[in-house]
Amino acid sequence: MKPQSAEFWSREALEKELYRVFDICHGCRLCFHLCPSFEYLFEAIDSKEEEPSNLTREDFRQVVDLCYQCKLCYNVCPYTPPHRWQIDYPRLMLRATAINAKGRLRLQDRALSNTDRVGSLSGMAAPIVNRVNQMGLARSLLQATMGIHKERKLPRYHRQTFARWFKKRPASAVQPQGGAAKAVLFYTCYVNYNDPEVGKATVAVLEKNGVEVQCPRQRCCGMPYLDGGDIKAATRNARFNVRSMLPYVEQGYSIVVPGPTCSYTIKQEYPLLLDTDEARRVAEATYDVCEFLMKLKREGQLSTDFQSSPGKVAYHLPCHLRAQNIGYQSMKLMSLIPDTEVELIEKCAGMDGTWGLKKEYFQLSFKVAEPLLKAIREAEPNTVVSDCPLAALQIEQGLGMAPKHPMEVLAAAYGIEPQ
C-alpha cells in the first residue's frame, strides 16, 4: 500500500492488516528467532491461547518498536509479492511506525533523523563535539534528553565534509569519453560528515578505473526519517535527490552508492514514496559501489593492477546489501586481489540505522550482534571489512578493531595514497 492513499493512514485498516499478517506469520514461523520483533510476536501469540486475534494494541506497539528494519524477513518470507498473500512485513512495520508518529514525533526521533542538520552543526565545531561526546557527564545528559545510550560509541565529525573536499579538489584527470563509464556518487550523509576518507577512497578507485565522477547536490537518503515514522520528511528528501540526480541519469550516468542502506532506500523506497516515473528511473540506475565495479569487470573495464594484499579478510555482509539480492559483490571484488582470503560472515550487527543508538535497545543490539562478533573473533583476520558504517561502529565497540570499507581496501591494494 502506498503512503499517498488515505487507507494507508487509517489505524483501523492498519490493525486489520496487522491481524491478517500476524495470523499468516503464526502459521509459518519461518522467521522465529530472526529478530526481536518476531520473537516477541510469537511469544505473545503463544501466551494468548495461540490466537493472533487476542493480541492487543500494546502487543502491536512492542512488535513494531522491536523491528529495526533489517529487511531480512522479506528475503526469507515465501509469501511476498507477487504471492496472493502480498506479505511485506518491513513495510507494514514502517507504516505502523508512521501512523504511531503522526502529529507526535518524539524528540529522540526528530534529533536522530535529521542527519544533515546534526552533521552540519557538529562539523562546524568538530573538535569540541568529538571531545564532548567522550565525556561521561555530557553523555548522561545526552541520554536523558535525546535517548542516545551513554555508552554507545558515536561517530566522529569532521570540519571538512566530503562534499567540500570534492568541490575544492584539483580537476580530475579523468575526462568524459564516448563509451566510458560515468557515475554520480551519492556519497551518503555518514561519509559526508563522519567518514570522508571512505568517500575519497571511492572516488580514487572509480577514477583508477576510468570512471568520470560527479557529485551533484544531495540530501540524506531519508531512511533515518523513515525509522522515526516521518514519511513527509523522507519524501521531501527523496524528491530533492531525484530532482538533482535525474538529469545525470538522462545523460547516461549510473548512480553509485558506498552505503548499503542508502542504495537500498533509493532502489526500493523512492519508487514507493514518490510513485513517479522519474523515481523509478533513478532507482533503476542505482548501484552499490561494489556492484557497479563488478559490472565493470564483466565488461572488461576493471583494473586488476593490485600492488598489495589485505591478507585474510573477515567480511561482514550487511543486512541491507543482502536485502538487495545482488549476491556477494564486495566479497567477489576483494577476492580479485592476489593472496587475499575473504571469509564471508552473514550475521546481523544489530545497529540498523538509529535503532541501536537508542537507550532502550543498546543492550539488545549487542545481544543481536554477538554471533557476528564471535564469528569475527574466530576468523582471526588481518583485516575486518564491512560496507555498513554503523555495523562497523558496532564491531569497533564490541571488539576494539575498526573495520575498513571495501573501497579503502581496494584503494590500498591499488597502492593509492590517502588523499
C-alpha positions in Angstrom: 0.0 0.0 0.0 1.3 3.4 -1.0 1.5 6.3 1.5 -0.4 8.5 -1.0 -3.6 6.6 -0.2 -6.0 7.6 2.6 -6.3 3.9 3.6 -2.5 3.8 4.4 -3.1 6.3 7.2 -6.2 4.6 8.7 -5.5 3.0 12.0 -8.5 0.7 11.6 -7.2 -0.5 8.3 -3.7 -0.9 9.8 -4.9 -3.1 12.7 -6.9 -5.2 10.3 -3.7 -5.8 8.2 -1.6 -6.5 11.3 -4.0 -9.2 12.4 -4.0 -10.7 8.9 -0.2 -10.7 8.5 0.4 -11.9 12.1 -2.0 -14.8 11.5 -0.1 -15.9 8.4 3.3 -15.5 10.3 1.9 -17.6 13.1 1.1 -20.4 10.7 4.5 -20.2 9.1 7.0 -19.3 11.8 10.0 -19.4 9.4 11.2 -16.1 10.9 11.3 -17.5 14.5 14.5 -16.1 16.2 15.2 -14.0 13.1 14.9 -10.8 15.2 13.5 -9.5 18.5 10.2 -8.4 16.7 9.3 -11.9 15.7 10.4 -13.4 19.0 8.1 -11.1 20.8 5.3 -11.7 18.3 5.3 -15.4 18.6 5.7 -15.4 22.4 2.8 -13.0 22.7 0.6 -15.3 20.5 1.6 -18.4 22.4 0.7 -16.7 25.7 -2.8 -15.9 24.4 -4.1 -19.3 23.5 -2.1 -19.3 20.3 -4.7 -17.0 18.7 -3.4 -13.8 16.9 -6.8 -12.2 17.3 -6.2 -11.9 21.0 -3.2 -9.6 20.5 -3.7 -6.1 22.0 -2.6 -2.6 20.8 0.2 -2.8 23.4 1.4 -6.0 21.7 1.3 -4.3 18.3 3.4 -1.4 19.7 6.0 -3.8 21.1 6.3 -5.8 17.8 6.6 -2.6 15.8 9.2 -0.9 18.1 11.3 -4.1 18.1 11.5 -4.1 14.3 14.8 -2.4 13.3 14.2 -2.7 9.6 17.0 -5.1 8.7 14.7 -6.3 5.8 15.9 -9.9 6.1 12.4 -11.3 6.8 11.4 -10.1 3.3 14.1 -12.3 1.7 13.1 -15.3 3.9 9.3 -15.0 3.5 7.7 -17.3 0.9 4.6 -15.1 0.7 6.0 -11.8 -0.5 4.6 -10.2 -3.8 3.6 -11.5 -6.3 2.2 -14.2 -4.0 -1.5 -13.6 -3.5 -1.0 -13.0 0.3 1.2 -10.0 -0.5 3.2 -10.1 2.7 5.7 -7.2 3.2 6.5 -7.3 6.9 9.1 -4.5 6.9 6.9 -2.0 5.1 4.0 -2.9 7.3 6.2 -2.0 10.3 7.2 1.3 8.7 3.5 2.0 8.1 2.7 1.3 11.7 5.6 3.5 12.9 4.4 6.3 10.6 0.8 6.2 11.9 2.0 6.0 15.6 4.3 9.0 15.0 1.8 11.2 13.1 1.4 14.5 14.8 3.6 13.4 17.8 7.1 12.7 16.6 9.4 12.1 19.6 12.3 14.5 20.3 14.6 11.5 20.1 13.5 10.6 16.5 13.5 14.3 15.4 17.1 14.6 16.6 18.4 11.3 15.2 16.6 11.6 11.8 17.9 15.0 10.7 21.4 13.9 9.9 22.2 16.8 7.6 21.4 19.4 10.3 23.2 17.5 13.0 26.2 16.8 10.7 26.4 20.4 9.6 26.2 21.9 13.1 28.5 19.3 14.6 31.1 19.7 11.8 31.3 23.4 12.5 32.7 22.7 15.9 34.0 19.2 15.2 37.0 19.0 17.7 34.8 20.3 20.5 31.9 18.0 19.7 34.1 14.9 19.4 35.7 15.7 22.8 32.3 16.3 24.5 30.9 13.1 23.0 33.6 11.3 25.1 32.7 13.0 28.4 30.6 11.0 30.9 28.6 13.9 32.1 27.8 15.1 28.6 26.8 11.6 27.6 24.5 11.2 30.6 22.8 14.5 29.6 22.5 13.3 26.0 20.9 10.1 27.2 18.4 12.0 29.4 17.4 14.5 26.7 17.8 12.6 23.4 17.6 9.0 24.5 21.0 8.1 23.0 22.6 5.5 25.3 25.5 7.0 27.2 27.8 4.0 26.5 27.1 3.9 22.7 30.2 4.8 20.7 29.4 7.7 18.5 30.9 8.6 15.1 33.4 11.4 14.9 32.7 14.6 12.9 34.9 16.5 10.6 35.3 20.2 9.8 35.8 19.5 6.1 32.9 17.5 4.8 33.4 15.1 1.8 31.3 17.4 -0.3 33.5 20.4 0.4 36.6 18.3 -0.3 35.2 17.2 -3.6 34.3 20.7 -4.6 37.7 22.1 -3.8 39.9 19.2 -5.1 42.0 19.7 -8.3 40.3 18.9 -11.5 40.2 15.2 -12.2 42.5 13.7 -14.9 39.6 11.5 -15.9 37.7 13.2 -18.8 34.4 12.2 -20.3 34.9 9.9 -23.3 32.5 8.1 -25.5 31.5 4.8 -24.1 33.4 5.3 -20.8 31.6 4.7 -17.5 30.1 7.8 -15.8 28.9 7.9 -12.3 27.1 10.2 -9.9 28.4 9.5 -6.5 25.6 9.5 -3.9 28.2 9.8 -1.1 25.8 9.3 1.9 25.4 11.6 4.9 27.7 9.3 7.0 30.6 9.6 4.5 29.9 13.4 4.2 30.0 14.2 7.9 31.6 11.3 9.7 34.0 9.4 7.3 35.1 11.5 4.4 38.1 9.1 3.8 35.7 6.4 2.5 34.4 8.9 0.0 37.9 9.9 -1.1 38.8 6.2 -1.5 35.7 5.6 -3.5 36.5 8.5 -5.9 40.1 7.3 -6.2 39.0 3.7 -7.0 36.4 4.8 -9.5 38.8 7.2 -11.3 41.5 4.5 -11.2 39.1 2.5 -13.4 38.5 5.4 -15.8 35.1 6.4 -14.4 34.1 10.0 -14.6 32.7 11.0 -11.1 30.2 13.8 -10.5 28.7 14.8 -7.1 25.6 17.0 -7.5 23.8 18.5 -4.6 22.1 15.9 -2.4 20.5 15.3 0.9 20.4 12.3 3.3 18.6 9.4 1.6 15.7 9.7 4.1 15.9 6.3 5.8 16.5 7.9 9.2 13.3 9.8 8.8 11.5 6.5 7.9 13.0 4.9 11.0 11.2 7.5 13.1 8.0 7.5 11.1 8.4 10.8 9.4 7.3 9.9 5.9 6.7 13.5 4.9 10.4 14.4 5.5 11.6 11.2 3.9 9.5 12.0 0.8 10.8 15.6 0.8 14.4 14.3 0.7 13.6 11.7 -1.9 12.1 14.3 -4.2 15.1 16.6 -3.8 17.6 13.8 -4.6 15.6 12.5 -7.6 15.3 16.0 -9.0 19.1 16.5 -8.5 20.2 13.2 -10.0 17.7 12.6 -12.8 19.4 15.0 -15.3 22.6 12.9 -15.0 20.7 9.6 -15.4 19.2 11.1 -18.6 22.8 11.6 -19.8 23.8 8.0 -19.2 25.3 8.3 -15.7 24.9 5.5 -13.2 24.3 6.4 -9.5 26.9 4.7 -7.3 26.5 4.5 -3.6 29.0 3.3 -1.0 26.4 2.8 1.8 24.0 -0.2 1.6 21.2 1.5 3.5 21.2 4.4 1.1 21.4 2.3 -2.0 18.5 0.2 -0.7 16.5 3.3 0.0 17.0 4.8 -3.5 16.3 1.5 -5.2 13.3 0.2 -3.1 11.8 3.1 -1.2 11.9 6.1 -3.6 9.6 4.5 -6.2 7.1 3.8 -3.4 7.4 7.2 -1.7 7.2 9.3 -4.8 5.3 6.9 -7.2 6.7 8.7 -10.3 8.5 7.5 -13.4 11.4 9.8 -12.5 11.9 8.0 -9.2 11.7 4.6 -10.9 14.3 5.7 -13.5 16.7 6.9 -10.8 16.2 3.7 -8.9 16.9 1.6 -11.9 20.2 3.5 -12.5 21.4 3.0 -8.9 24.2 0.6 -7.9 26.0 -0.3 -4.7 29.6 0.7 -5.4 30.9 -2.9 -5.4 28.0 -4.0 -7.6 29.0 -1.2 -10.0 32.7 -2.2 -10.1 31.9 -5.9 -10.7 29.7 -4.7 -13.6 32.8 -3.0 -15.0 34.7 -6.3 -14.5 32.1 -8.2 -16.6 32.6 -5.6 -19.2 36.3 -5.9 -19.2 36.9 -2.4 -17.8 38.1 -3.2 -14.2 41.8 -2.7 -13.4 43.4 -5.6 -11.6 46.7 -3.8 -11.2 46.9 -4.6 -7.5 50.1 -3.8 -5.6 49.4 -5.3 -2.1 47.1 -7.6 -0.2 45.0 -7.0 2.9 45.7 -10.7 3.9 42.9 -12.6 5.5 39.7 -10.6 5.5 36.7 -11.2 7.7 34.0 -9.6 5.6 30.7 -8.7 7.2 27.9 -8.7 4.7 25.4 -6.0 5.8 21.7 -6.8 6.0 20.7 -4.0 3.6 23.0 -5.5 1.0 21.5 -8.9 1.5 18.1 -7.4 1.1 19.0 -6.1 -2.4 19.5 -9.6 -3.7 22.6 -8.7 -5.6 24.8 -11.5 -4.4 28.3 -11.2 -2.9 29.7 -8.3 -4.9 32.0 -6.9 -2.2 33.4 -10.3 -1.4 34.0 -11.1 -5.1 35.7 -7.8 -5.7 38.1 -8.2 -2.8 38.8 -11.8 -3.8 40.3 -10.5 -7.0 43.3 -9.1 -5.0 46.1 -11.7 -5.2 47.0 -13.5 -1.9 43.7 -12.4 -0.3 41.4 -14.8 1.6 37.9 -13.5 2.3 35.8 -15.2 4.9 32.1 -14.2 4.5 30.1 -13.5 7.7 26.4 -13.2 7.2 25.3 -12.1 10.7 23.3 -9.0 11.7 25.2 -6.2 13.5 22.0 -5.2 15.4 22.5 -1.4 14.7 20.3 -0.9 11.7 20.1 2.9 11.5 19.1 4.8 14.6 17.7 1.7 16.5 20.9 0.6 18.0 21.7 4.1 19.2 18.7 4.3 21.5 18.9 3.7 25.2 16.0 1.2 25.1 17.8 -1.1 22.7 21.5 -0.6 23.4 21.9 -3.9 25.3 19.6 -5.8 22.9 21.6 -4.6 19.9 24.7 -6.2 21.3 22.8 -9.4 22.0 21.8 -9.5 18.3 25.4 -8.7 17.3 27.1 -11.3 19.4 27.1 -14.1 16.8 28.7 -11.6 14.4 31.4 -10.6 16.9 32.0 -14.2 17.8 32.5 -15.1 14.1 35.0 -12.3 13.6 37.0 -13.3 16.7 37.1 -16.9 15.5 38.2 -15.9 12.0 41.4 -14.2 13.3 41.6 -11.9 10.3 44.3 -9.4 9.3 41.5 -7.0 8.2 37.9 -6.6 9.2 35.6 -5.2 6.5 32.0 -4.0 6.3 30.2 -1.9 3.8 27.9 -0.5 6.5 29.4 2.3 8.7 27.0 1.7 11.6 27.8 -2.0 11.6 31.5 -1.0 11.6 30.8 1.2 14.6 29.2 -1.8 16.5 32.1 -4.1 15.6 34.6 -1.5 16.7 32.9 -1.0 20.1 32.4 -4.8 20.5 35.9 -5.9 19.5 38.2 -2.9 19.7 39.1 -3.2 16.0 37.9 -0.6 13.4 36.6 -2.3 10.2 37.5 -0.8 6.8 35.2 -0.2 3.9 35.8 -2.3 0.8 36.8 0.9 -1.1 39.5 1.6 1.5 40.8 -2.0 1.0 40.7 -1.6 -2.8 42.4 1.8 -2.7 45.2 0.4 -0.6 45.6 -2.7 -2.8 45.9 -0.4 -5.8 48.7 1.5 -4.0 46.6 4.7 -3.9 47.9 7.0 -1.2 45.2 8.5 1.1 44.2 12.0 -0.1 
